[in-house]
């Protein structure tokens, strides 16, 4: 097995930053769907007529575990975005005034 060959890309720095920000936005959307599904899970369990406290506690523990996982992922996504704080584009009006 030889060394991997890395070829240069034609992607600009601006496009790469835009792609990363877009990927974070898509991940945020996915996480919001997960949290919504967890809320629906709780609602369905509470609405059951014959649900026991043990089942509700187990459901709560499951949801809590998922919310904690989502929170950890949110911190990672925040770190991704904070790397580009100084790289964000200026609004078009502001850029035109400075020229």
HUNOR-V61809 format. One record per residue. D_CENTER is the distance of its C-alpha to the mean C-alpha in Angstrom with 1 decimal. Layout:
d_center=[D_CENTER	D_CENTER]
This chain:
d_center=[36.0	35.9	33.6	30.6	31.3	28.7	29.5	28.6	26.2	27.1	23.6	24.0	22.1	21.0	19.7	17.8	16.1	15.4	14.0	11.6	10.5	10.4	8.3	5.5	6.4	6.7	3.6	3.0	6.5	6.6	5.5	8.0	10.4	10.4	11.3	13.7	15.3	15.9	17.5	19.6	20.6	22.0	23.8	25.5	26.6	28.1	29.9	31.7	35.3	36.1	32.9	33.9	32.5	31.7	29.5	27.7	27.2	25.9	23.5	22.4	22.0	19.9	17.5	17.6	16.6	13.6	12.5	13.3	11.2	8.0	9.3	9.8	6.5	5.6	8.9	8.3	5.7	8.5	11.0	10.2	10.7	13.6	15.4	16.0	17.2	20.7	20.0	19.0	21.6	24.2	24.8	27.6	30.1	29.7	30.0	33.1	34.8	34.4	36.1]
